[in-house]
Amino acid sequence: MLSAESSDASAHTSSMMVDSTLAQVGKNLNEAMRVLGDGQGEVESGIKRPHFISTGMPGPLQGDGQDVSTLLHLVHNLINEDDEDSEKPTLHRLQNVGEQGHMALLGHSLAAYISVLDRERLRKLTTRILSDTTMWLCRLFRYENGSACFHEDDRDGLVKVCRLVINARYQEYASEGYAVLSSKQPVIYQSASCRPGLGQHLCSQLGLPLSSLCTVPCNTVFGSQHQMDVALLDKLIKEDRDAGKLPLLLIANAGTPGAGHTDKLGRLRDLCDQYSLWLHVEGVNLATLALGQVTSAIMAATKSDSMTLTPGQWLGLPAVTAVTLYRHEDPALSLAAGLTPSQPVEKLRALPLWLSLQYLGHSGVVEKFRHATALSQQLLQKLKSVTSIKTSVEDELKSPVVLFKFSQEMSAASSEGLVESFCAGEKEVLDAFNRWLGEQLAELVPTSGVDVVELEEEGTCVRFSPLLTAAVLGTQQEDVDDLVVKLIELVPVMNSTLCLIQDFREQIHRHSPSLRYVEDHSWPGLGAVRYEPQADGVDEIRSKQELEKINTELLKKLQDLDTDIIFSAGSEFGTEEDCIFVGMVTEDVDVSELVDTIAALGRDIVESGRLLENMTEVVRKGILEAELQLQKANEEKLIEEGMLRQLPLVGSVLNWFSPVQSSIKGRTFNLAAGSLDSTEETYSTKAQAGKLSVQDTPTSSSKRLPGQRLFRRSGAGSDSISETSSVGQAEETALEKSPTVSSSVHPPDSPDAPETPHHTASDVSTEDIQGSSEPSQVEAEEAPEERQPEGQEAEQSSR
């Protein structure tokens, strides 16, 4: 009686301890999510939290322990370390962790706690978790009588399946090892459209030579160009069998990584039965097996020997393992291949998925897949009405992956007089444009999840695969609408840029040899240009340095102009150097004015550089000449005034009773001409306005409309006209009417004229640019002697 009561009390106490521990686990998880969530909110709102400790460099372990809150803030600082170091915080595209994501994270915390239970309780709990998850997945994805293997790397399931097949086909493999493979070399077949590096990873993990990997080409005449050629596969298998090899396993796709196409799984299943091959299937389209209506092509995957699923990615579950479902009747071989976990702790890998599936339920999982496929159909229907956009899908009614790209042949505007301009580089140019399009859409609508893919036949395309991204990013129908709106805005820009490329090339050739057009088909924009100064007798190293210096300064001047055209130094990994890359432009851009401005700015930089190089010698010679003329003027003064007037006291008395009007005039030093000029004209007019400066010369006849930006043709549209144009026009008129006064005594710090953002391109080339080469003047003056006080006369006499 007492023992029973004590047993019940012990069980009750143990239960209370378990409940308190689980509650503490949940509390710690909630606190961690709150701290990290607040950190993300601070990045979005621009709030900076002070550092708890310096995280830039690793340091020794502290002697005293730290509490949970401090450690969580340490993790937060490590996550946002780059953003806190930069001036402007960067908002990264983070996973949308919903309630089901919290359940997955709770599963990882509980797995650590459960692993310390006593062995018998741990065995029962892990067996229940593993069996429940396996049954739910097999029913959800219509895979009858299957077993499940949970693994972190989504390739490990296929590696273990290959080990299972090797053990099954080579009877003595368990005892003899790799020696039995020499009698009949195993062959693994994969599609040319499969994941890059998958076959090499298999051979590396299995210790097989690369000759054991056979890549089957895709269709070239009939069917999809992303599907495996079944007839050619049959031929390759026969050739390998005749050569004494053993066909082992075939990897098929239910949704290729690039285009999302599905192989002919029904025919491949028959072929594998004929030659006793193991059929393994993987791909994103396997998620549609959970829907109510499934295409026959995808339904054939349920007859495969094994398939790899990634439910964590499809359902937006963080850190959830991949799953490989397989059918095999020998549990000993499955254990030897590693498909069946030997330790109870290994079965806890299924715990996060076990919790998440129960939280979502069967209907919740199906709804997420249905929502993703509906987003694909929504985008596909909207893209059909967008001009210059070409779509590529496997099935217009059921395809969960949508590919689209900007196409020259789909654009009526780009077909007028442009075909001859590209020739060999046309495909590369369009690939560059589509790469730019995908990057822009991903930046403008980050929740859409679009990315850029490189395909062998289609080239560069933009991919929308909501089964992979919608649950992670929380993509909704409004995001698809925004994506289409941004796409419609970008297409005219690409069309106009494509039309103006040839004109840009011709205008640059007109300014040859100072400007040179640089062929770079990988640049998404108007093109690349290089300013090349004409210098004879200069060594190659100095010429290259001068070229880099001029084009760097030219790029800075162009970037400072008041224009919406983007000028850059090109891609970080580009092959062309010392170039100016011009980005996308609209149809109202005046290419002739743009190129003229580039040439004029480059010419101004070269002339300014030459002026700086010659300034030292010019100033030195000018100073020597000024000293000679001043000495000569002093001698003439002595002769004119006499010796008595030079004496300190006598000279003052004589100047008082009989003042002398001196004929000695001042001098002004012209830096550009390197000559000394008289200041007589300056003092007679009281201003240095004897000659009209180059800056005041009305050489520019083309004027912009009020508010019109640089390089825009007038009348191209009302978008380029600013509402504050009257103010800008008044300021420009006032600047044009203001007199120019030459600076005296000191030369200017820089020969470059200041750039005014209200000028047109022609104003830049004639006023701003030529103003930099206007002569700067240094005046060395001798003021005409008027009647002076006695003290000053004495001072001059002493000199």
C-alpha positions in Angstrom: 0.0 0.0 0.0 2.8 2.4 1.0 4.9 1.4 -2.0 2.0 2.1 -4.3 1.4 5.5 -2.8 5.0 6.3 -2.9 5.1 5.2 -6.6 2.2 7.4 -7.4 3.8 10.3 -5.6 7.0 9.8 -7.4 5.2 9.7 -10.8 3.3 12.9 -9.9 6.5 14.6 -8.9 8.2 13.5 -12.1 5.2 14.7 -14.1 5.3 18.1 -12.4 9.0 18.4 -13.2 8.4 17.5 -16.8 5.6 20.1 -17.0 7.8 22.8 -15.5 10.7 22.0 -17.8 8.6 22.1 -20.9 7.1 25.4 -19.8 10.6 26.8 -19.3 11.6 25.6 -22.8 8.6 27.4 -24.3 9.3 30.5 -22.3 12.9 30.6 -23.4 11.9 30.1 -27.0 9.3 33.0 -26.8 11.9 35.2 -25.3 14.4 34.4 -28.0 11.9 35.1 -30.8 10.9 38.3 -29.1 14.4 39.6 -28.9 15.4 38.6 -32.4 12.0 39.9 -33.7 12.5 43.3 -32.0 16.0 43.4 -33.6 14.5 43.0 -37.1 11.9 45.7 -36.3 14.7 48.0 -35.2 16.4 47.5 -38.6 13.2 48.3 -40.4 12.5 51.5 -38.3 16.1 52.6 -38.2 16.5 52.3 -34.4 20.0 51.4 -33.2 20.4 49.4 -30.0 23.7 50.0 -28.1 26.3 47.2 -28.2 26.5 45.0 -25.2 30.0 43.8 -26.1 32.3 44.2 -29.0 31.7 41.4 -31.5 34.2 42.4 -34.2 37.0 40.1 -33.0 36.9 36.8 -31.1 38.0 36.9 -27.5 38.6 34.7 -24.5 35.8 33.0 -22.6 34.7 35.3 -19.8 35.3 34.1 -16.2 31.7 34.9 -15.0 28.7 33.4 -16.7 26.0 35.5 -18.5 22.3 35.3 -18.2 19.9 34.3 -21.0 18.9 37.9 -21.9 22.5 39.0 -22.4 23.3 36.0 -24.6 20.2 36.6 -26.8 21.2 40.2 -27.3 24.7 38.9 -28.2 23.2 36.7 -30.9 21.1 39.7 -32.1 24.3 41.8 -32.4 26.1 39.1 -34.3 23.2 38.8 -36.8 23.0 42.5 -37.4 26.8 43.2 -37.1 27.2 44.3 -40.7 24.2 46.6 -40.6 25.4 48.3 -37.4 28.8 48.9 -38.9 27.4 50.6 -42.0 25.8 54.0 -42.0 22.5 52.8 -43.5 20.9 49.6 -42.1 20.2 47.0 -44.8 16.8 45.2 -44.7 17.5 41.6 -45.7 14.9 39.4 -47.2 14.2 37.2 -44.2 12.0 34.2 -43.9 8.4 34.8 -42.8 8.3 32.8 -39.6 4.7 32.2 -38.8 3.1 30.2 -36.0 3.9 26.9 -37.8 7.5 28.1 -38.0 7.5 28.7 -34.2 6.3 25.1 -33.8 9.3 23.9 -35.9 11.7 25.9 -33.7 10.0 24.6 -30.6 10.6 21.1 -32.0 14.4 21.7 -32.0 14.3 22.9 -28.4 12.2 19.9 -27.3 14.5 17.5 -29.2 17.4 18.6 -27.0 15.2 18.1 -23.9 13.8 14.7 -24.9 17.3 13.4 -25.6 18.0 13.3 -21.9 15.1 11.2 -20.9 15.6 7.6 -19.7 16.3 5.1 -22.5 13.0 3.2 -22.4 10.9 6.4 -22.4 13.1 7.9 -25.2 12.7 4.8 -27.3 8.9 4.8 -27.1 8.6 8.5 -27.8 10.9 8.6 -30.8 9.3 5.5 -32.3 5.9 7.1 -32.1 7.2 10.4 -33.6 8.9 8.6 -36.5 6.0 6.3 -37.3 3.4 9.1 -37.1 5.4 11.4 -39.4 6.1 8.6 -41.9 2.5 7.6 -42.1 1.3 11.2 -42.5 3.8 12.0 -45.3 3.0 8.8 -47.2 -0.7 9.5 -47.1 -0.2 13.2 -47.9 1.9 12.5 -51.0 0.1 9.3 -52.1 3.1 7.0 -51.5 1.7 3.7 -50.3 3.7 1.3 -48.1 6.7 3.6 -47.9 9.4 4.2 -45.3 10.9 7.5 -44.5 14.5 8.7 -43.9 15.0 12.2 -42.4 18.3 13.9 -43.3 19.7 17.5 -43.1 21.3 17.6 -46.5 18.7 17.0 -49.2 21.3 15.0 -51.2 22.0 12.5 -48.3 18.8 10.6 -48.9 19.8 9.8 -52.5 23.3 8.8 -51.3 21.8 6.3 -48.8 19.4 5.0 -51.4 22.4 4.3 -53.7 24.1 2.4 -50.9 20.9 0.4 -50.4 20.8 -0.5 -54.2 24.5 -1.4 -54.2 24.0 -3.7 -51.2 21.0 -5.3 -52.9 22.6 -5.8 -56.3 26.0 -6.9 -55.1 25.5 -9.8 -52.7 29.0 -9.9 -51.4 29.4 -6.2 -51.0 28.9 -6.3 -47.2 31.9 -8.7 -46.8 34.1 -7.9 -49.9 33.5 -4.2 -50.1 34.5 -2.2 -53.2 36.4 -5.2 -54.7 33.2 -6.7 -55.9 32.5 -3.6 -58.0 35.5 -4.3 -60.3 33.7 -7.3 -61.9 30.8 -5.1 -63.0 31.1 -1.4 -62.8 27.9 0.2 -61.5 26.3 3.0 -63.6 24.1 5.8 -62.3 22.0 7.7 -64.9 20.9 11.3 -64.5 19.3 13.9 -66.7 21.2 16.8 -68.2 18.6 19.1 -66.5 19.2 17.8 -63.0 20.8 19.7 -60.2 24.4 20.8 -61.0 26.9 18.8 -59.1 24.5 16.1 -57.9 26.2 13.3 -59.8 29.6 14.3 -58.7 28.5 14.4 -55.1 27.1 10.9 -55.3 30.4 9.5 -56.8 32.4 11.3 -54.1 30.3 10.0 -51.2 30.1 6.4 -52.6 33.8 6.2 -53.6 32.9 5.6 -57.3 34.8 6.9 -60.3 33.2 9.6 -62.4 33.0 7.0 -65.2 30.1 5.4 -63.2 28.0 8.5 -63.9 26.1 8.8 -67.2 24.4 12.0 -68.1 21.4 11.5 -70.4 20.8 14.4 -72.8 17.3 16.0 -73.1 15.0 16.0 -76.0 16.1 17.9 -79.1 13.3 17.3 -81.6 10.1 16.1 -79.9 8.8 17.1 -76.4 10.1 19.5 -73.9 13.8 20.4 -74.2 14.1 20.0 -70.4 12.9 16.4 -70.4 15.1 13.3 -70.5 15.3 11.7 -73.9 13.9 8.2 -73.1 14.9 6.6 -76.4 18.5 7.7 -76.0 18.4 6.4 -72.4 17.3 3.0 -73.6 20.2 3.0 -76.1 22.7 4.0 -73.4 21.5 1.3 -71.1 21.9 -1.4 -73.8 25.4 -0.2 -74.6 26.5 -0.3 -70.9 25.0 -3.8 -70.5 26.9 -5.0 -73.6 30.1 -3.5 -72.2 29.8 -5.6 -69.0 28.5 -2.8 -66.8 25.7 -2.9 -64.3 22.9 -0.3 -64.7 22.1 0.6 -61.1 19.9 3.6 -60.6 18.1 6.4 -62.6 17.5 9.9 -61.2 14.4 11.5 -62.7 13.0 15.0 -62.2 9.5 16.0 -61.2 10.2 19.7 -61.8 13.7 20.5 -63.1 15.7 23.0 -61.0 15.7 25.5 -63.7 12.5 25.4 -65.7 10.3 23.2 -63.5 9.6 20.5 -66.2 8.8 16.9 -65.4 10.3 13.9 -67.1 8.1 11.2 -68.7 8.0 9.3 -65.5 5.5 6.6 -66.8 7.8 5.6 -69.6 10.9 5.8 -67.4 9.1 3.5 -64.9 8.6 0.9 -67.6 12.2 1.2 -68.7 13.5 0.7 -65.2 11.3 -2.4 -64.8 12.7 -3.8 -68.0 16.3 -3.4 -67.0 15.9 -3.8 -63.2 16.9 -0.2 -62.4 16.0 1.7 -59.2 14.0 4.8 -60.1 14.5 7.8 -57.8 12.4 11.0 -58.3 13.0 14.5 -56.9 11.7 18.0 -57.7 9.4 20.8 -56.5 6.4 19.5 -58.5 6.1 16.6 -56.1 4.4 19.0 -53.7 1.3 19.0 -56.0 0.8 15.3 -55.1 -1.0 16.6 -52.0 -3.6 18.4 -54.1 -7.0 17.0 -55.0 -6.4 17.0 -58.8 -3.0 15.8 -59.9 -1.7 15.5 -63.5 -0.9 12.0 -64.7 2.7 13.0 -65.3 3.1 13.8 -61.6 1.0 10.9 -60.4 3.5 8.5 -62.0 6.0 9.6 -59.4 4.1 7.6 -56.8 5.2 4.4 -58.6 8.9 5.3 -58.1 11.2 3.3 -55.8 12.1 6.4 -53.8 11.5 10.2 -53.9 13.0 13.1 -52.0 10.8 15.8 -50.5 11.6 19.2 -49.0 8.5 20.0 -46.9 10.3 22.6 -44.8 10.9 24.7 -47.9 7.4 24.2 -49.3 5.7 25.0 -46.1 7.9 27.7 -44.8 9.3 25.7 -41.8 12.8 26.8 -40.7 15.5 24.2 -40.2 13.2 21.3 -41.0 14.9 18.2 -42.5 14.4 16.8 -45.9 12.6 13.5 -46.3 13.3 10.6 -48.6 10.4 8.1 -49.0 11.4 4.7 -50.3 10.1 1.1 -50.6 12.2 -1.9 -49.7 11.4 -5.1 -47.9 14.7 -5.9 -46.3 15.1 -3.9 -43.1 18.7 -5.2 -42.6 19.8 -3.6 -45.9 18.1 -0.4 -45.0 19.9 -0.3 -41.7 23.2 -1.0 -43.4 22.6 1.8 -45.9 21.8 4.2 -43.1 18.2 4.8 -44.2 16.9 3.4 -40.9 18.3 5.2 -37.8 20.1 2.9 -35.4 20.0 5.3 -32.4 16.8 6.7 -30.8 18.3 10.2 -30.8 18.6 10.2 -34.6 14.8 9.7 -34.8 14.3 13.0 -33.1 15.1 14.7 -36.4 11.5 14.2 -37.3 10.2 16.1 -34.2 10.0 19.6 -35.7 8.1 18.3 -38.7 5.9 16.2 -36.5 4.9 19.2 -34.5 4.4 21.4 -37.6 2.3 18.9 -39.5 0.0 18.6 -36.5 -0.3 22.3 -36.1 -1.2 22.8 -39.8 -3.3 19.7 -40.3 -4.0 18.0 -43.6 -6.2 20.9 -44.8 -3.6 23.5 -43.9 -0.8 21.8 -45.8 -3.0 21.3 -48.9 -4.1 25.0 -48.7 -0.5 26.2 -48.8 0.2 24.2 -51.9 -3.0 25.3 -53.5 -2.2 28.9 -52.8 1.2 28.6 -54.4 -0.1 27.1 -57.6 -2.9 29.7 -57.8 -0.2 32.4 -57.7 1.6 30.8 -60.6 -1.7 30.8 -62.7 -2.4 34.4 -61.7 1.0 35.6 -62.9 0.8 33.5 -66.1 -2.6 35.0 -67.1 -1.4 38.5 -66.5 1.8 38.1 -68.5 -0.1 37.1 -71.6 -1.2 40.8 -72.0 2.3 42.3 -71.5 4.0 43.2 -74.7 7.7 42.2 -75.3 7.4 39.5 -72.6 7.7 35.8 -73.6 6.6 33.1 -71.2 7.7 29.5 -70.9 5.7 26.9 -68.9 5.3 23.2 -69.2 1.5 23.1 -68.7 -0.4 26.4 -68.9 -3.2 25.0 -66.7 -1.2 23.2 -64.0 2.4 24.3 -64.1 3.6 25.6 -60.7 6.7 27.3 -62.2 6.5 30.3 -64.6 9.5 31.4 -66.7 9.4 34.7 -68.5 11.8 37.0 -70.3 12.1 40.2 -72.3 12.2 39.2 -76.0 13.4 41.3 -78.9 11.3 39.5 -81.5 8.2 40.0 -79.3 8.7 43.8 -79.4 7.4 45.8 -82.4 9.3 48.8 -81.4 12.7 47.1 -81.3 12.2 45.4 -84.7 12.5 48.7 -86.6 16.0 49.1 -87.9 17.7 47.2 -85.1 18.3 43.7 -86.5 21.6 44.6 -88.1 23.0 46.2 -84.9 23.5 43.1 -82.9 24.2 40.2 -85.2 26.4 37.8 -83.3 26.0 39.4 -79.8 22.2 39.6 -79.9 21.6 36.7 -77.5 24.2 38.0 -75.0 22.7 41.4 -75.0 19.2 40.0 -74.4 20.6 37.8 -71.6 22.1 40.9 -70.0 18.8 42.8 -70.3 16.9 39.9 -68.7 19.4 39.5 -65.9 18.9 43.2 -65.2 15.1 42.8 -65.3 15.2 39.9 -62.8 17.4 41.8 -60.4 15.2 44.9 -60.6 12.0 43.0 -60.0 13.5 41.1 -57.1 14.6 44.5 -55.6 11.4 46.3 -56.3 9.0 43.5 -55.2 11.1 41.3 -52.8 8.1 39.4 -51.5 7.5 38.0 -55.0 10.5 35.7 -54.7 11.5 36.0 -58.4 15.1 35.0 -59.3 17.2 34.7 -62.4 18.0 31.4 -64.0 20.4 30.5 -66.9 19.1 27.9 -69.3 20.8 26.4 -72.2 18.1 26.9 -74.8 16.1 29.9 -73.5 19.1 31.8 -72.2 18.6 34.0 -69.2 15.0 34.0 -67.8 13.2 35.3 -64.7 11.7 32.5 -62.7 8.6 32.6 -60.4 8.3 29.4 -58.3 6.0 30.1 -55.4 6.1 26.5 -54.2 9.7 27.3 -53.2 9.3 30.9 -52.0 5.6 31.8 -51.2 5.5 30.1 -47.8 8.9 31.5 -46.8 8.3 35.1 -47.9 4.5 35.2 -47.4 3.7 36.0 -51.0 0.1 37.1 -51.7 -2.0 38.0 -54.8 -1.2 41.7 -54.2 2.5 40.9 -54.6 1.8 39.3 -58.0 -0.1 42.4 -59.0 2.7 44.7 -57.9 5.2 42.5 -59.8 3.2 42.9 -63.1 2.9 46.7 -62.5 6.7 47.0 -62.1 7.3 44.8 -65.1 5.1 47.0 -67.3 7.1 50.0 -66.2 10.5 48.4 -67.0 9.6 47.0 -70.4 9.4 50.4 -72.2 12.8 51.4 -70.7 14.4 48.2 -72.1 12.8 48.7 -75.5 14.0 52.3 -75.8 17.5 51.4 -74.7 17.6 48.6 -77.2 16.5 51.0 -80.0 19.1 53.6 -79.1 22.2 51.4 -78.8 23.0 51.7 -82.5 22.6 55.5 -82.4 24.9 55.6 -79.4 27.5 53.7 -81.2 27.3 55.9 -84.3 27.5 59.1 -82.2 30.6 57.9 -80.5 32.3 57.1 -83.8 31.6 60.6 -84.8 33.9 61.8 -82.0 36.6 59.4 -82.9 39.5 59.1 -82.0 38.9 60.9 -78.7 36.0 58.6 -77.9 35.9 54.9 -78.5 33.0 52.6 -78.2 33.7 49.5 -76.1 31.9 46.3 -77.0 30.6 44.6 -73.9 27.5 42.5 -74.5 27.2 41.6 -70.9 26.3 45.2 -69.9 22.6 45.9 -69.5 22.4 49.4 -70.8 23.1 51.8 -73.6 26.8 50.8 -73.8 30.3 51.6 -72.8 32.6 54.4 -73.9 36.2 55.3 -73.2 37.8 58.7 -73.6 41.3 58.3 -75.1 43.5 61.4 -75.2 45.8 61.8 -78.1 49.4 61.8 -76.7 52.5 61.2 -78.8 55.8 60.0 -77.4 54.4 58.9 -74.0 55.4 55.5 -72.7 52.8 52.8 -72.3 52.7 52.7 -68.4 52.2 56.5 -68.2 49.7 56.4 -70.9 47.7 53.8 -69.1 47.8 55.7 -65.9 46.7 58.9 -67.6 43.8 57.0 -69.3 42.6 55.6 -66.0 42.9 59.0 -64.3 40.9 60.9 -67.1 38.1 58.3 -67.3 37.8 58.1 -63.5 37.4 61.9 -63.3 35.1 61.9 -66.3 32.9 59.4 -64.6 32.7 61.5 -61.4 31.7 64.6 -63.5 29.0 62.6 -65.3 27.6 61.2 -62.0 27.3 64.8 -60.7 25.2 66.0 -63.6 21.4 66.6 -63.1 20.2 63.6 -65.0 18.4 60.3 -64.2 20.8 58.3 -66.4 23.1 56.0 -64.4 26.8 56.2 -65.2 29.0 53.5 -63.6 32.4 51.8 -63.9 30.7 48.6 -64.9 30.4 45.2 -63.3 32.8 44.2 -60.6 33.8 41.1 -62.5 33.8 42.8 -65.9 36.7 42.4 -68.4 36.8 46.0 -69.6 38.6 48.6 -67.6 38.8 52.4 -67.7 35.4 52.6 -69.3 32.2 54.6 -68.6 29.1 52.4 -68.7 25.8 54.1 -69.5 22.7 52.4 -68.0 19.2 52.2 -69.2 17.6 55.2 -70.9 14.1 56.3 -71.9 12.9 57.1 -75.4 13.1 60.9 -74.9 16.9 60.8 -74.4 18.9 62.9 -76.9 21.8 60.5 -77.6 23.7 63.2 -79.6 23.6 65.6 -76.7 24.7 62.9 -74.3 27.7 61.9 -76.4 28.6 65.6 -77.1 28.6 66.2 -73.3 30.9 63.2 -72.6 33.3 64.4 -75.3 33.3 68.0 -74.0 33.8 67.0 -70.4 36.7 64.7 -71.4 38.3 67.4 -73.4 37.9 69.8 -70.5 39.7 67.3 -68.2 42.5 66.9 -70.6 43.0 70.6 -71.1 42.8 71.2 -67.3 45.4 68.6 -66.8 47.8 70.1 -69.3 47.3 73.6 -67.7 48.2 72.1 -64.3 51.3 70.5 -65.7 52.5 73.7 -67.4 51.5 76.0 -64.5 54.7 75.5 -62.5 57.0 76.4 -65.4 54.8 79.3 -66.4 54.7 80.7 -62.9 58.4 80.4 -62.5 59.1 82.2 -65.7 56.5 84.8 -64.9 58.0 85.6 -61.5 61.5 86.1 -63.1 60.1 88.4 -65.7 58.1 90.3 -63.1 61.2 90.8 -61.0 63.1 92.1 -64.0 60.3 94.5 -64.9 60.0 95.7 -61.3 63.7 96.3 -61.1 63.5 98.2 -64.4 60.6 100.3 -63.1 62.6 101.2 -59.9 65.5 102.4 -62.1 63.2 104.5 -64.2 61.6 105.9 -61.0 65.1 106.9 -59.8 65.9 108.6 -63.0 62.6 110.4 -63.2 62.4 111.6 -59.5 66.1 112.2 -58.8 68.3 111.1 -56.0 67.1 113.8 -53.5 63.6 112.5 -53.5 64.9 109.1 -52.4 66.4 110.4 -49.2 64.1 109.8 -46.1 63.7 113.4 -44.9 64.6 115.4 -47.9 62.3 113.4 -50.1 59.4 114.0 -47.9 59.8 117.7 -47.9 60.3 117.9 -51.7 57.2 115.7 -52.3 55.2 118.0 -49.9 56.0 121.2 -51.7 56.4 119.7 -55.3 54.3 116.5 -55.7 55.4 114.2 -58.6 52.9 112.4 -60.8 54.5 109.0 -61.5 54.2 107.4 -64.9 55.0 103.9 -63.6 52.0 101.5 -64.1 51.1 98.2 -62.4 51.4 94.8 -64.1 49.0 91.8 -64.2 50.2 88.2 -64.7 48.3 86.0 -67.2 48.8 82.4 -66.2 47.4 80.9 -69.4 49.4 83.2 -71.7 52.4 83.3 -69.3 52.9 87.1 -69.9 52.8 90.3 -67.9 50.2 92.9 -69.0 49.7 96.5 -68.0 47.0 97.4 -65.5 46.4 100.8 -67.1 43.2 99.6 -68.7 42.0 98.1 -65.4 42.4 101.3 -63.4 40.9 103.4 -66.2 37.7 101.4 -66.3 37.7 100.5 -62.6 36.9 96.9 -63.5 38.6 94.1 -65.5 36.0 94.2 -68.3 38.1 95.2 -71.2 37.5 91.9 -73.0 34.5 89.7 -73.1 35.3 86.5 -71.3 34.6 83.1 -72.9 32.2 82.3 -70.2 29.9 85.2 -71.2 30.0 84.4 -74.9 26.5 83.2 -75.9 27.6 80.3 -78.0 24.9 77.9 -76.8 21.7 78.2 -78.9 19.8 75.2 -77.4 18.0 75.9 -74.1 16.0 73.5 -72.0 12.5 74.1 -71.0 11.9 75.1 -67.3 12.4 72.0 -65.2 13.6 69.8 -68.1 16.5 67.5 -67.1 19.7 66.9 -69.0 19.7 64.9 -72.2 16.0 65.1 -72.6 14.5 66.2 -75.9 11.9 69.0 -75.6 8.3 68.0 -76.3 9.0 64.4 -75.4 6.4 64.5 -72.6 5.2 66.4 -69.7 7.0 64.1 -67.2 10.3 66.0 -67.7 8.7 69.4 -66.9 8.9 70.4 -63.3 6.3 72.4 -61.5 9.0 74.7 -60.2 10.3 75.6 -63.6 9.7 79.3 -63.3 12.1 79.5 -60.3 14.8 77.5 -62.1 14.4 79.8 -65.2 14.7 82.9 -63.2 17.8 81.6 -61.5 19.4 80.7 -64.8 18.6 84.1 -66.3 20.2 85.8 -63.3 23.3 83.7 -63.6 23.6 84.5 -67.3 23.3 88.2 -66.7 25.8 88.4 -63.8 29.2 90.0 -64.8 32.3 87.9 -64.6 35.1 89.3 -62.5 38.6 87.9 -62.8 40.4 86.9 -59.6 43.6 88.7 -59.0 46.9 88.0 -57.1 46.1 84.3 -56.4 45.5 81.6 -59.1 42.4 79.4 -58.7 42.8 76.3 -56.7 41.5 74.1 -59.5 41.1 74.8 -63.2 37.8 73.0 -63.3 34.8 75.2 -63.5 32.0 74.5 -61.0 29.2 72.5 -62.4 25.7 74.0 -62.2 22.9 71.4 -62.2 20.5 73.8 -63.9 22.5 73.9 -67.2 21.6 72.0 -70.3 24.1 69.6 -71.9 25.1 72.2 -74.4 25.5 74.8 -71.6 27.8 72.3 -69.9 29.9 71.9 -73.0 30.3 75.7 -73.8 29.9 77.5 -70.5 30.9 75.2 -67.7 33.6 73.4 -69.6 35.2 76.3 -71.5 35.1 78.4 -68.4 37.7 76.1 -66.9 40.3 77.2 -69.5 39.7 80.9 -69.1 42.9 82.8 -68.3 43.5 83.2 -64.5 45.3 86.4 -63.7 47.8 87.3 -61.0 48.4 91.0 -60.7 51.8 92.3 -59.6 51.0 96.0 -59.4 52.8 99.2 -58.7 50.1 101.8 -57.8 50.6 105.3 -59.3 52.1 107.5 -56.8 49.8 110.2 -55.6 50.5 112.7 -52.8 51.5 110.6 -49.9 52.2 111.3 -46.2 55.7 112.0 -45.1 56.0 108.6 -43.3 55.3 106.7 -46.5 57.8 108.8 -48.5 60.4 108.1 -45.9 59.7 104.4 -46.1 60.0 104.3 -49.9 63.2 106.3 -49.7 64.7 103.8 -47.3 63.9 101.0 -49.8 
